[in-house]
Amino acid sequence: LPEGGEVSDVGFNDLDAFSENDMYAVGGRGDVWHFDGARWSQKGFPSNVQLATVTCAGDGNVYITGEGGSIWVGRDSTWRNVYEGNSTVLWNDVIWFENKLWLSSDYRLRIWNGSKLEVPEDSDGEEILMSGHMDARDGLLAIASTDTVMTFDGNEWRVIVAPYD
Protein backbone atom coordinates (compact mmCIF):
# COMPACT_ATOMS: atom_id res chain seq x y z
CA LEU A 1 0.00 0.00 0.00
CA PRO A 2 1.14 3.56 -0.63
CA GLU A 3 2.08 5.70 2.36
CA GLY A 4 -0.98 6.53 4.41
CA GLY A 5 -2.54 3.14 3.68
CA GLU A 6 -4.75 4.33 0.82
CA VAL A 7 -5.35 2.00 -2.11
CA SER A 8 -4.90 3.77 -5.42
CA ASP A 9 -5.94 2.89 -8.96
CA VAL A 10 -2.54 2.76 -10.66
CA GLY A 11 -0.82 0.40 -13.00
CA PHE A 12 -0.56 -0.35 -16.67
CA ASN A 13 -3.35 -1.24 -19.07
CA ASP A 14 -1.21 -2.42 -21.97
CA LEU A 15 2.31 -3.37 -23.02
CA ASP A 16 3.82 -3.91 -26.46
CA ALA A 17 7.32 -4.23 -27.89
CA PHE A 18 9.39 -3.90 -31.01
CA SER A 19 11.92 -6.22 -29.33
CA GLU A 20 13.07 -7.38 -25.90
CA ASN A 21 15.11 -4.16 -25.70
CA ASP A 22 12.43 -1.75 -26.92
CA MET A 23 9.14 -2.02 -24.97
CA TYR A 24 6.38 0.43 -24.08
CA ALA A 25 3.79 0.26 -21.30
CA VAL A 26 0.84 2.65 -20.83
CA GLY A 27 -1.86 3.26 -18.27
CA GLY A 28 -3.03 5.56 -15.56
CA ARG A 29 -3.38 9.20 -16.50
CA GLY A 30 -0.89 9.79 -19.31
CA ASP A 31 1.67 7.32 -17.94
CA VAL A 32 4.01 6.12 -20.69
CA TRP A 33 7.05 4.02 -19.81
CA HIS A 34 9.82 2.60 -22.01
CA PHE A 35 12.18 -0.34 -21.42
CA ASP A 36 15.52 -0.19 -23.24
CA GLY A 37 16.74 -3.66 -22.26
CA ALA A 38 18.35 -2.48 -19.03
CA ARG A 39 15.85 -0.24 -17.26
CA TRP A 40 12.38 1.30 -17.39
CA SER A 41 12.05 5.08 -17.73
CA GLN A 42 8.98 7.28 -17.73
CA LYS A 43 8.44 9.21 -20.96
CA GLY A 44 6.77 12.56 -21.35
CA PHE A 45 3.25 12.52 -22.75
CA PRO A 46 1.21 15.60 -23.75
CA SER A 47 -1.97 14.63 -21.88
CA ASN A 48 -3.09 13.25 -18.55
CA VAL A 49 -6.05 11.31 -19.95
CA GLN A 50 -6.68 7.67 -19.16
CA LEU A 51 -4.59 5.53 -21.54
CA ALA A 52 -5.89 2.19 -22.82
CA THR A 53 -3.58 0.60 -25.41
CA VAL A 54 -0.10 0.81 -26.87
CA THR A 55 0.97 -0.72 -30.20
CA CYS A 56 4.50 -0.95 -31.56
CA ALA A 57 3.59 -0.93 -35.23
CA GLY A 58 5.27 -2.24 -38.34
CA ASP A 59 5.69 1.31 -39.67
CA GLY A 60 8.14 2.03 -36.82
CA ASN A 61 5.72 4.19 -34.87
CA VAL A 62 4.15 3.65 -31.47
CA TYR A 63 0.38 4.22 -31.32
CA ILE A 64 -1.33 4.97 -28.01
CA THR A 65 -5.09 5.18 -27.46
CA GLY A 66 -6.93 6.75 -24.59
CA GLU A 67 -10.07 8.48 -23.36
CA GLY A 68 -12.63 9.19 -26.03
CA GLY A 69 -11.00 6.68 -28.36
CA SER A 70 -8.29 9.23 -29.14
CA ILE A 71 -5.11 8.15 -30.93
CA TRP A 72 -1.56 9.46 -30.47
CA VAL A 73 1.47 8.51 -32.56
CA GLY A 74 5.16 8.93 -31.77
CA ARG A 75 8.10 7.44 -29.87
CA ASP A 76 10.08 8.14 -26.71
CA SER A 77 8.72 11.50 -25.44
CA THR A 78 7.52 12.90 -28.78
CA TRP A 79 3.78 12.37 -29.35
CA ARG A 80 1.14 13.99 -31.49
CA ASN A 81 -2.59 13.54 -31.27
CA VAL A 82 -3.83 12.34 -34.67
CA TYR A 83 -7.43 11.57 -33.73
CA GLU A 84 -9.58 13.23 -31.07
CA GLY A 85 -12.34 10.74 -30.32
CA ASN A 86 -15.61 11.39 -28.52
CA SER A 87 -16.52 7.83 -27.52
CA THR A 88 -17.33 6.92 -23.94
CA VAL A 89 -15.74 3.49 -24.48
CA LEU A 90 -11.99 2.80 -24.59
CA TRP A 91 -10.44 0.63 -27.31
CA ASN A 92 -9.94 -2.97 -26.12
CA ASP A 93 -7.23 -3.89 -28.59
CA VAL A 94 -5.17 -2.11 -31.23
CA ILE A 95 -3.18 -4.27 -33.68
CA TRP A 96 -0.90 -3.63 -36.65
CA PHE A 97 -2.11 -6.02 -39.36
CA GLU A 98 -1.60 -5.93 -43.15
CA ASN A 99 0.18 -2.55 -42.82
CA LYS A 100 -2.85 -0.98 -41.14
CA LEU A 101 -3.79 -0.06 -37.59
CA TRP A 102 -6.90 -2.03 -36.51
CA LEU A 103 -8.88 -0.96 -33.43
CA SER A 104 -11.63 -2.84 -31.59
CA SER A 105 -13.87 -1.94 -28.67
CA ASP A 106 -16.94 -3.52 -27.10
CA TYR A 107 -19.05 -1.76 -29.75
CA ARG A 108 -17.02 -1.30 -32.95
CA LEU A 109 -14.19 -2.37 -35.21
CA ARG A 110 -12.30 0.28 -37.16
CA ILE A 111 -9.19 0.82 -39.28
CA TRP A 112 -7.08 3.97 -38.96
CA ASN A 113 -6.17 5.13 -42.46
CA GLY A 114 -3.78 7.85 -41.30
CA SER A 115 -6.41 10.59 -41.25
CA LYS A 116 -9.71 9.02 -40.16
CA LEU A 117 -11.33 5.86 -38.81
CA GLU A 118 -12.98 3.59 -41.37
CA VAL A 119 -15.30 0.60 -41.09
CA PRO A 120 -13.64 -2.48 -42.64
CA GLU A 121 -15.37 -3.99 -45.67
CA ASP A 122 -15.45 -7.41 -47.28
CA SER A 123 -14.55 -8.01 -50.94
CA ASP A 124 -18.13 -7.11 -51.98
CA GLY A 125 -17.96 -3.73 -50.23
CA GLU A 126 -20.18 -4.83 -47.32
CA GLU A 127 -19.27 -3.34 -43.96
CA ILE A 128 -17.90 -5.75 -41.37
CA LEU A 129 -19.86 -5.04 -38.21
CA MET A 130 -17.84 -6.65 -35.42
CA SER A 131 -16.60 -5.68 -32.00
CA GLY A 132 -14.87 -7.20 -29.02
CA HIS A 133 -11.28 -8.36 -28.72
CA MET A 134 -8.77 -9.26 -31.41
CA ASP A 135 -5.35 -10.68 -32.06
CA ALA A 136 -3.20 -11.38 -35.10
CA ARG A 137 -0.69 -14.13 -35.79
CA ASP A 138 0.79 -15.83 -38.83
CA GLY A 139 -1.10 -13.66 -41.31
CA LEU A 140 -4.51 -14.07 -39.69
CA LEU A 141 -6.55 -11.48 -37.78
CA ALA A 142 -9.12 -12.91 -35.34
CA ILE A 143 -11.92 -10.87 -33.76
CA ALA A 144 -14.17 -12.25 -31.02
CA SER A 145 -17.37 -10.71 -29.69
CA THR A 146 -19.64 -12.27 -27.07
CA ASP A 147 -21.32 -14.51 -29.68
CA THR A 148 -19.26 -14.40 -32.90
CA VAL A 149 -15.68 -15.07 -33.96
CA MET A 150 -14.41 -13.92 -37.36
CA THR A 151 -11.06 -14.19 -39.07
CA PHE A 152 -9.51 -12.14 -41.85
CA ASP A 153 -6.50 -13.26 -43.88
CA GLY A 154 -6.04 -9.98 -45.73
CA ASN A 155 -8.40 -11.05 -48.52
CA GLU A 156 -11.34 -12.98 -47.12
CA TRP A 157 -13.50 -12.70 -44.00
CA ARG A 158 -14.73 -15.93 -42.43
CA VAL A 159 -17.19 -16.52 -39.59
CA ILE A 160 -15.75 -19.38 -37.56
CA VAL A 161 -18.20 -19.15 -34.64
CA ALA A 162 -21.72 -17.96 -35.44
CA PRO A 163 -24.34 -16.80 -32.95
CA TYR A 164 -26.48 -19.65 -31.65
CA ASP A 165 -30.09 -19.31 -32.81
N, C-alpha and C positions, 0 to 999 in steps of 0.2 A: 504494500500500500504506500502511496505517496505520503510525505510528511503531513501530519495532522489527521491521518487515518481516513481521508476521504477517497472513495473510489472514483476514478475518472474514466471517461470514455475516450481512450487513446489507443493507438495501434495502427497497423497498416491494413488497408483493404485489398491491396493487390501488389504483386511483384512480377517483374519480367526481366529478361536478360538478353543481351546480344551474345554474351559468353560468360564463363565463370569469373571473369575479371572485369565485367562491365554490366552491372545489375542496377535496376531502379526499383524502389518501393515507394508507394504513395498511400496516403490516408489522412485522417484527422482533418484539420483545417489548413489546407495548403502545405502539408508536410510532404516534401520530396527528398528522398535520400538516395545516395549513389554508393555502390560498392566497387572499388577499383582492384579487387583481388587481395588487398591487404587490410583495408579498413573502410568502414561506413562513414560518410560525411553528409551533413544536411546541405541541400542546395536551395538557393533562393528561388522563390516562386512568386509571381506577381499578384496573387490573390490568396485570401484566407478562407475560401469556400471549401465545403466538404469535397474531398477527392474520392473517386470510385475506382478507376482503372488506370493501368499504365501498360503500354504496348511498345516494345522495342521492335520497330517495323523493318521490313526488308529494304525500305528506301533510305535507311540510315538514321531516320528520325525517331524520336520518342514521342508518343501521343499519350496525353493524359486527359481523362474525362472527369467531370465533377458536377456539382449542383446545376440543375436545369438541363442537364445533358450537354453542357458546354464541352468544347474540345480545345485543348492547347497542344501546340507542337513545338519541339525544341530539343535541347540537350543541356546537360550540366545545369547552369543557372540562367540560361537564356531561353525564355518561353514567350510565345505569342498566342493570343487567343484567336482562333480561326473560325470558331462557331460559338455564338452566344445562344444557348438553348433556353427554352421556357417551360420545359417539362417538370413535373413534380416527381418524376421517377428517375433514379440514377440508371446508367447503363450497367447491366450485369457483366457482360463480357465484350471485349474489343479485341479483334484478331486481324492480323495481316494475312490475307489469303488472295492468291492470284493477283498480286500487285495492287490490292485495294484494301482499304481499312473497312472492316465489317463491324457493326455495332448491334448488340441485342439487349433488350430490356424485357421486363415482364409483359410489355404491351406492343413492342414493335421490333422489326429488323430493318436496318438501314445500311447503306454504303456511303461513305464519305468520298466525294469525287474531287476533293481539293477546294471546292467552293460552296458546296451545299450537300445536304443529305438526300439520298435517293432511295426509293423502294426498289429492291431487286426484282428482276423480271425473269420469266422462263424464256425459252427459245421462241415461243409464240407471242411474246410481248405481254403476257399475263403477269400481273403483280403477284409476288410471293408474299403472302400474308402469314408470317410466322413471328414468334417471340419466344423468349425463354433464355436458355443458356446454350453456348456453342463452344466448339473446339475444332481444331483443324490438325490433321496429321496425314502424311503420305499422300498429299494431293486431294484430300477429301475434307470438306467442311461439313460438320454435323451440327444440327440445331434441334434442341429438344424443348418442347413446351410441356404443359401438364398432361396433354393427351396425344401429342403427335411428335414424331421424330422424322426429320427430313435430312437428306444429304445432297451435296452439290459437288460435282467433280470439276467444275469450271465450264462444263457444257450442258449437263443435264441434271435436273432436279428429280429426286426420287423420294417418295414417302415410304419409309421403312417400318413405321408404326403409325397406324391410322386410329382415329378416335373409335372407341367401341360404341356401336349403335344398339 
